[in-house]
Amino acid sequence: MVAPRRSSILGPDGQPVVVSDLAREKAAPETFGMRNVLWHTEATGLTPGRLAEILRMAQVSHARPYLTLAMEMEERYLHYGAQLQTRRLALDGVSISVSAPDGVNPKAVDLVEQIVAAPDFSDVIQSLQDAIGKSYSVIEPIWEYESGALRPVVYKHRDARFFEYDVVGRENLCLLLENGLPGEPLAAPYFIRHEPKSRAGIPIRRGLARSAAWAYVMQTFALQDWSAFCEIYGIPFRLGRYHTSASDQDKMTLLRAVRNISNDAAAIVPEGMEIEFHETNGNRGEAVFGNFIDYLDRKVSLAILGQTMTADVSQQGGSLAQAQVHENVRADILRADARQTAGTLNRDLIRPLVAMNFGPQEVYPHVAMDLAENEDLDALGGFLDKTVKLGLKVSQKYVRDRAGIPEPEPDDVLLTPEGASAPDAAAAPDAQTGDPSASADKTQQKVQLSAVGCCPNCGAQPSARFAVDDPTAALEESQALADTDALVEAALANDGWREIRDPLLAGLLAAVGEATSFEDLLQRLDAAKIDSAPLIEKLALATTKARLSGGSAD
C-alpha cells in the first residue's frame, strides 16, 4: 500500500498544508443540514423570559438562536443597526501599510503589498467587523495559483451560525458537523477568524448584541404601548348623548354613529341625539414612551461607540470641549478595532501567504492599520519652525505621518518653494558628466542668478529668463552674463566716462538743490540744457560691442 504523499507546501508552523483543501469550500451553505441559510425568527414575540433563555443557551452550547437574534436586531432595531454600521465604516478612514522588519524577504513584501492593494481587501476588513455584534466573524479564502504565486482569489464571508465553540473550554471556534456538534478548530490558511477582545470572558459573551438585546426587548414593548396610545388618543374622544326616552334601537344607532366617526369621519343621528368631542393631551405619550426609548438608544450608543454626543443631540446641547472629549473616546475604540483587525490578518492571512510561497520564515512582513489623528497643522508647523532652527532633528516620515501626507511617487510633480528648486533636482546626476555635484553647482548658479541683479554695479532686478529649470540653460545664461560683465568693466575702466558723468551730475545736482517744488525742478532742468549726447553715444557703442560678442545687452 502506497503511503499518501506529503505536501511540499508548509505553513508558518512548519506543518504541511493540504493543497487540495485550499481551493475547496469547507463551510459552503447547504439547502438542509446545519449550514442552511433559512432560520426561524427569534425576534418576533420575544419576551424577557425567552431572551434570558437564549443568552443562557449561547454561553453553554447552543448559540444559533442568539446569533439569529443578533442578525434580526440589526434589521429591526434601527438605532442599534445604525450605530454598528457607524463603527464598521469608521475603519474605512484608516491607512493600511506593510512593514518590512530587518531580514525579511523583499519578494514576500512585494506579494503582501499586492494582496493589500487588491480592490476587495477593504471588503475583507468590513466583513471581519461583523464580530463586533456577534462575538466572532469568519471568512473562508479560496486559494489558487495566480501570477506566479499561491494567493487568495476570493474571500467568502460565512454565516456565524455555521460555527460553534468547543464544548469544554468554549474558546476554540469550530465548524459544525452534520450531527450538530463542533468539529476541528478553525485554522489558517483555510479560515480567517476574527474575535475582538471587547471584554474579558469566553468569546461568545463578548459580542455587543448580548448587551443590546435587553434594550431591544424593552424598546419593542415601549413601541407597542406607544402605538396603542396613539391609536386611542390620536383622535378626539367621542361621547354620544341620547334622550332618556330613547329606545334600544335608538341607542344602537347612536353607538354605530360614534364608532363610524373614527373610520369614516361622518355619521348621521336622529333628531334629539348629539355627539360631543373631547380633546386629550397626546404629549403624555411623548413624555413617557419617547423619553424612555431615547434613554435606551443613548445607552446603546454608549456601548457601541463609547460615547453619545456624536451619535445623539441632547436637548441640553453640549460644548465644543465636551464633543472633543467624546470624540477622543470613540477614537480609542476605533484604534483598538484597527489594531485587533490587523493582528487577525497577520495571523491568519499574511503569515500563511508568505510561508506557503517562500517557506517558513524567521521574520515576516506584517500589516498595520494606522488611524489618522485630527492634527492641528498650524500648531505643528509653528512648533517645527521654532525647534528645527534650534537644532531639533525631525524626520520627514514623522511629519508626513502626523500630517497624513504620503510619500511622493517617482514620477510625481513636486511642489517647491517660490524661487527655489526641488530637492531631488539638486541631488540628481549631471546629464553630461554623471556627477551629482556638477548638477548641484549648476542649480546653485541658477538660484544665484535669480537672486542678484544683472551686474554687481547696477544692482538691477534680473530678467525672468534667468530663473530656468534646465541646469544646462542656467550655465549658458551664466556664461553670457559673465561676458557682458567683462565688457561693462572694460568700458567703466575708460576715464572718458568721468568727463561725461561730471557735467551731467553737476547740472542735475544744481537744479535739485535750487528747486522749491517738483514743477520748479522740471523747469530748471529744461533751462539748464544738460547735454546728454556724449552719454548716449557711449552707451550705444557699448551695447553694440555686447551684441557683437554674443552677450546680453539687457
Secondary structure by P-SEA (a helix, b strand, c coil): cccccccccccccccccccccccccccccccccccccccccccccccaaaaaaaaaaaacccaaaaaaaaaaaaacaaaaaaaaaaaaaccccbbbbbbbcccccaaaaaaaaaaaaccaaaaaaaaaaccccccbbbbbbbbbbccccccccbbbbcccccccccccccccccccccccccccccccccbbbbbbcccccccccccccccaaaaaaaaaaaaaaaaaaaaaccccbbbbbbcccccaaaaaaaaaaaaacccccccccccccbbbbbbcccccccccaaaaaaaaaaaaaaaacccccccccccccccaaaaaaaaaaaaaaaaaaaaaaaaaaaaccaaaaaaaaccccccccbbbbbbbcccaaaaaaaaaacccccbbbbbaaaaaaaaccccccccccccccccccccccccccccccccaaaaaaaaaaaaaaaccccccccccccccccccccaaaaaaaaaaaaaaaaaaaaaaacaaaaaacaaaaaaaaaaaaacccaaaaaaaaaaacccaaaaaaaaaaaaaaaaaaccccc
